[in-house]
C-alpha cells in the first residue's frame, strides 16, 4: 500500500537550522517524512547556493534523503541602502507588504512543477507564500498554512514600539497585511499558529477556518557541558527588525547600566547578520558578535544569563527555548516571552523597563544559585513541553489527511 503524498513550499531553507523559521519548518518536515512521500519547493536568492544541498542526509535523518526538491530562484535584489529604500518606498506607496511581494511572481514556475502531479496534502510555510495556494490547491486534496507569525500583528507591534518614520511605515504594512490575511487565510483547510495569542488573532481574521496551536520547539538535545563566562547573551537573526529594535533598546538603555556595574562583563550577540546592527554598537564597550553559529544552544551555555529585550514581534521565541535547553537563566520582556506559558520567577524573569531589566540581570549575575535554579527550571520546561516529539503529539490525527 502506497503512502500518502505531500508537497511543502517554504520561503526559508529549513537546513541548516539557523534561526527560528528554519527550526519550525524542519520540525514539520521531520514529522512528515516518515509518514508521507514529500516534495519540497524552496526559494533561493539570486547567486546563492541551492538550499536543497543543505538537507541532512546523515544516518539519523536519512528519511529526508527521499525528498524530491525543486528550487525557485528569485530575481536579484540589491542590498545597497538606496536600492532598499527605493524598493520599500514603492511598496509603501502601493500598500504592498514587503515579504509577500518579495516571494511573489513565481506562479508559472511553481505551476509547471506541479503539472500532472497530485498530492494528498499541500503545506505552505509562512504567510509570505500563502498566495501560492492558488497554484497548489488544484493539485492537493487538503491545504494547510503554517503561520510562523501573524504578520499584521508583527507590524502593529513594530509600529507601537517604533519611532517616526518607521512607525508610519509599519502601520501602513500592518493594514496591508490585514487585508491580505483576510483574503488568503480562508482559502486553507487548516491553519497552524505558534501560540494561543496568535490563535485568537487568526480566528478574528478567518473565523470559519480551523486553527491548531503548534508550538515552536527544538529537537531533544543533551545538556551542553560548558563553563560559564562573564557574558550576557542575546541570540537571533540581527537583520530581523524586532531584533534590530531590541539591540537598540539594549545598547542605549540597558547595557550602559550593566557595563558600569560589572567592569569584566561582556555582551555577546549570537547569530547571523551582525552587520545589520554594527552602527548601533558603535561606541558600546565590550560588545562581541559571533556571526552564524552551528550550535546556538552550546553558545548560550557559555553565558551566565540569556537576555531577550524584545519590544515587538509575533509568534514565540526560539531563542528562549535554546536558552532553556542550555539550562541558562533568561531575563525577557513580557512580549519576548509571549505565548510560551512561562512561569515568572521560576523558569524565567520578566522585566519590561530598562531599569528593571538591568536590575534583574544584575541580581542574576550576583547569585550563582539563582542562575542555577532558574536555568534548571527552564531546562525542565523545555524537556517537558518544547521538544519536537512533545509538540508532534499536539497535532490532530486528521490534520494532514
C-alpha positions in Angstrom: 0.0 0.0 0.0 1.5 3.3 -1.0 2.0 6.2 1.4 0.1 9.5 1.2 1.9 12.3 -0.6 2.6 15.9 0.3 4.1 19.0 -1.2 5.7 21.6 1.0 6.6 25.1 0.0 9.0 27.1 2.1 10.5 30.6 1.5 13.2 29.8 4.1 15.7 26.9 3.8 15.0 24.6 6.7 18.6 23.4 6.9 21.0 24.3 8.3 18.7 25.0 11.2 19.9 28.6 11.8 17.0 30.7 13.2 13.5 30.1 14.4 11.9 29.9 11.0 14.2 27.2 9.8 13.8 25.2 13.0 10.0 25.3 12.8 9.9 24.2 9.2 12.4 21.4 9.9 10.2 20.2 12.7 7.3 19.7 10.4 9.4 18.1 7.7 10.8 15.6 10.2 7.2 14.9 11.2 6.0 14.3 7.6 9.0 12.4 6.2 8.2 9.0 7.8 4.5 9.4 7.0 4.4 10.9 3.5 6.2 10.9 0.3 7.3 14.6 0.3 8.1 17.0 -2.5 9.7 20.2 -1.2 9.7 23.6 -3.1 12.3 26.0 -1.9 13.4 29.5 -2.8 16.9 31.0 -3.1 18.2 34.4 -3.7 20.0 35.0 -7.0 23.6 33.8 -6.8 23.1 31.8 -3.6 23.8 28.0 -3.3 20.9 25.7 -3.9 19.3 25.2 -0.4 18.4 21.6 -1.3 22.1 20.8 -1.0 21.9 21.6 2.7 19.3 18.9 3.6 20.8 16.5 6.1 21.5 13.1 4.6 23.2 11.5 7.6 22.1 8.2 9.2 19.9 10.0 11.8 17.9 12.0 9.2 18.1 9.6 6.3 14.4 10.0 5.7 15.0 13.4 4.2 17.2 11.9 1.5 13.9 10.7 -0.2 12.6 14.3 -0.6 12.1 15.4 -4.1 13.2 19.0 -4.2 12.6 21.9 -6.6 14.3 25.3 -6.1 12.9 28.6 -7.4 15.5 31.4 -7.9 14.2 34.8 -7.0 15.1 37.9 -9.1 18.2 39.7 -8.0 17.6 42.4 -5.4 20.4 44.7 -4.5 21.0 45.1 -0.7 22.5 48.5 -1.1 20.8 51.2 1.0 19.5 53.3 -1.8 18.1 50.2 -3.6 16.5 49.0 -0.4 14.9 52.4 0.3 13.6 52.6 -3.3 12.0 49.1 -3.1 10.4 49.6 0.2 9.3 53.2 -0.6 7.5 51.8 -3.7 5.9 49.1 -1.6 4.8 51.6 1.0 3.2 53.8 -1.7 1.4 50.8 -3.2 0.5 49.3 0.2 2.2 46.0 -0.7 3.7 44.0 2.2 7.4 43.6 1.7 8.0 39.8 2.1 4.7 39.0 0.4 6.0 41.0 -2.5 9.5 39.5 -2.4 8.3 35.9 -2.8 5.6 36.7 -5.3 5.7 36.3 -9.1 6.8 32.7 -9.4 3.4 31.3 -10.3 4.4 29.9 -13.6 7.5 28.1 -12.3 5.5 26.5 -9.5 2.5 25.6 -11.7 4.9 24.0 -14.2 6.5 21.8 -11.4 3.0 20.8 -10.2 1.7 20.0 -13.7 0.4 16.4 -13.7 1.0 15.8 -10.0 -1.5 15.1 -7.3 -0.9 15.2 -3.5 -3.0 14.4 -0.5 -1.5 17.4 1.3 -0.2 20.8 0.4 1.7 22.6 3.2 2.8 26.2 2.9 5.3 27.6 5.4 5.0 31.4 6.3 2.2 33.7 5.2 4.7 35.2 2.7 3.9 32.3 0.3 0.2 32.0 1.1 -0.9 33.2 -2.3 0.6 30.1 -3.9 -2.4 28.3 -2.6 -3.9 29.3 -6.0 -1.3 27.0 -7.7 -1.2 24.2 -5.1 -5.0 23.9 -4.5 -5.9 22.2 -7.7 -3.2 19.6 -7.1 -3.8 19.0 -3.4 -6.6 17.3 -1.5 -6.0 19.4 1.6 -4.2 22.7 2.1 -2.6 23.7 5.4 -0.8 27.0 6.2 1.8 27.2 8.9 1.9 30.8 10.3 5.2 31.4 11.9 4.0 34.8 12.8 0.8 36.8 12.4 2.3 39.3 10.0 -0.2 42.1 10.7 0.4 41.8 14.4 4.2 41.8 13.9 4.0 45.1 12.0 1.4 46.5 14.5 3.8 45.8 17.4 6.7 47.4 15.4 4.5 50.5 14.8 3.5 50.7 18.5 7.1 50.5 19.8 8.9 52.3 17.0 9.5 55.9 16.1 8.8 58.0 13.1 9.2 57.4 10.1 9.5 53.6 10.6 6.4 53.5 12.8 4.3 55.1 10.0 5.7 52.5 7.5 4.9 49.6 9.8 1.4 50.9 10.4 0.7 51.0 6.7 2.1 47.5 6.2 0.0 46.3 9.2 -3.2 47.4 7.4 -1.9 45.9 4.1 -1.3 42.5 5.8 -4.8 42.5 7.5 -6.3 42.9 4.0 -4.2 40.1 2.6 -4.7 37.8 5.6 -8.5 38.2 5.3 -8.2 37.4 1.6 -6.0 34.3 1.8 -6.4 32.6 5.2 -10.0 31.4 4.4 -8.6 29.5 1.3 -6.9 26.9 3.6 -8.4 23.8 5.1 -6.4 24.4 8.3 -4.1 26.9 9.9 -1.2 26.3 12.3 -0.1 29.0 14.7 2.7 29.2 17.3 0.7 30.4 20.3 -2.8 30.8 21.8 -2.4 34.5 21.4 -1.8 34.2 17.7 -4.6 31.7 17.5 -7.1 34.3 18.8 -5.8 36.9 16.3 -6.1 34.4 13.4 -9.7 33.4 14.4 -10.7 37.1 14.2 -9.3 37.2 10.7 -10.7 33.9 9.4 -13.4 32.8 11.8 -14.5 29.8 9.7 -11.1 28.2 9.2 -10.0 25.6 11.8 -6.8 26.6 13.8 -4.4 24.5 15.7 -1.7 25.8 18.1 1.6 24.0 17.0 4.2 25.3 19.5 7.7 26.2 18.4 10.1 23.5 19.7 13.6 22.1 19.4 14.9 18.6 18.9 15.7 17.0 22.3 19.4 17.8 22.8 21.7 16.8 25.7 22.6 19.4 28.2 25.8 21.1 26.9 28.9 20.8 29.1 30.2 24.4 29.3 32.0 26.7 31.7 30.2 30.0 32.5 31.9 33.1 31.1 31.3 36.6 32.4 28.9 37.2 29.5 25.3 38.0 28.9 24.0 36.8 25.5 21.3 37.8 23.1 20.7 35.5 20.1 18.9 35.8 16.8 19.0 37.0 13.2 20.1 40.6 13.5 18.6 41.5 10.2 15.1 40.9 11.6 13.5 44.2 12.5 12.3 43.2 16.0 15.9 42.0 16.8 17.3 45.3 15.5 14.9 47.2 17.7 15.8 45.1 20.7 19.6 45.7 20.1 19.0 49.4 20.1 17.0 49.3 23.3 19.6 47.1 24.8 22.7 49.1 23.8 21.1 52.5 24.5 19.2 51.9 27.8 20.2 48.6 29.4 23.8 47.8 28.6 25.3 51.1 29.9 23.9 50.3 33.4 25.3 46.8 33.4 28.7 47.7 31.8 29.3 50.3 34.5 28.3 48.0 37.3 30.2 44.9 36.1 33.6 46.0 34.5 34.5 42.5 33.4 31.1 41.7 31.9 30.7 41.3 28.1 27.6 41.5 25.9 27.6 38.8 23.2 25.3 38.9 20.2 25.0 35.4 18.8 23.6 34.8 15.3 23.7 35.7 11.7 23.8 39.2 10.0 25.5 41.1 12.8 26.4 43.7 10.2 22.8 45.0 10.3 23.4 46.3 13.9 27.1 47.4 13.7 26.1 51.0 13.5 24.1 50.7 16.7 27.0 49.0 18.5 29.5 51.8 17.7 31.0 53.1 21.0 29.4 50.5 23.2 32.1 48.9 25.4 32.8 45.1 25.5 30.3 44.0 22.9 31.1 40.9 20.8 29.3 39.4 17.8 29.7 35.8 16.7 28.0 35.7 13.3 26.3 32.4 12.4 27.0 29.5 14.8 26.5 25.8 14.2 25.0 25.2 17.7 23.2 28.2 19.4 22.4 26.0 22.4 26.1 25.3 23.1 26.9 29.0 22.6 24.3 30.2 25.0 25.5 27.6 27.6 28.8 29.6 27.8 26.9 32.7 29.0 25.8 33.5 32.6 22.5 35.0 31.5 20.5 34.9 28.3 18.5 38.1 27.6 15.5 38.7 25.3 14.8 42.5 25.4 12.2 42.4 22.6 9.7 45.3 22.1 7.9 43.9 19.0 7.1 40.6 17.3 4.7 37.8 16.9 4.8 34.0 17.3 7.1 32.6 20.1 10.8 33.0 20.6 13.0 30.0 19.8 15.9 32.0 21.5 14.2 31.4 24.8 13.8 27.6 24.1 17.5 27.5 23.1 18.5 29.2 26.4 16.3 26.7 28.3 17.9 23.8 26.5 21.2 25.2 27.6 19.9 25.5 31.2 20.8 29.2 31.1 18.5 31.6 33.1 16.5 34.0 30.9 15.5 37.6 31.5 12.9 38.8 29.0 10.3 41.4 28.3 6.7 40.3 28.5 6.4 40.4 24.8 9.6 38.5 24.3 8.1 35.7 26.4 4.6 35.8 24.9 3.0 32.6 24.1 5.4 30.3 25.9 3.4 29.7 29.1 6.3 30.9 31.2 6.3 30.9 35.0 7.9 34.2 36.0 10.3 33.8 38.9 10.6 30.1 38.3 11.8 29.4 34.7 12.2 33.0 33.6 12.4 36.6 34.9 10.2 39.2 33.3 11.3 42.8 33.0 9.6 45.5 30.8 11.6 48.7 31.5 15.3 49.3 31.0 15.8 50.0 34.8 14.0 46.8 35.9 15.7 44.8 33.1 19.2 45.9 34.2 18.4 45.3 37.8 17.0 41.8 37.1 20.1 40.8 35.2 22.3 42.3 37.9 20.5 40.1 40.5 21.1 37.1 38.4 24.8 37.8 37.9 25.2 38.2 41.6 23.8 34.8 42.6 25.2 31.6 41.1 22.5 29.7 43.0 19.7 31.8 41.5 21.2 31.3 38.0 21.3 27.5 38.6 17.8 27.3 39.9 16.1 29.3 37.2 18.3 27.7 34.5 17.4 24.2 35.6 13.7 25.0 35.8 13.9 26.3 32.2 15.6 23.1 31.1 12.8 21.1 32.8 10.1 23.2 31.0 11.9 22.6 27.6 12.2 18.8 28.2 8.5 18.5 29.3 6.8 20.7 26.7 9.0 22.1 24.0 10.8 19.2 22.2 9.8 18.1 18.7 8.5 14.8 20.0 6.2 16.5 22.5 4.7 19.1 20.1 4.1 16.4 17.4 1.7 14.9 19.9 -0.4 18.1 19.8 -1.2 17.7 16.1 -4.7 16.3 15.5 -4.6 12.8 13.9 -6.7 14.0 10.9 -4.9 17.3 10.4 -2.9 16.3 7.4 -5.3 13.8 5.9 
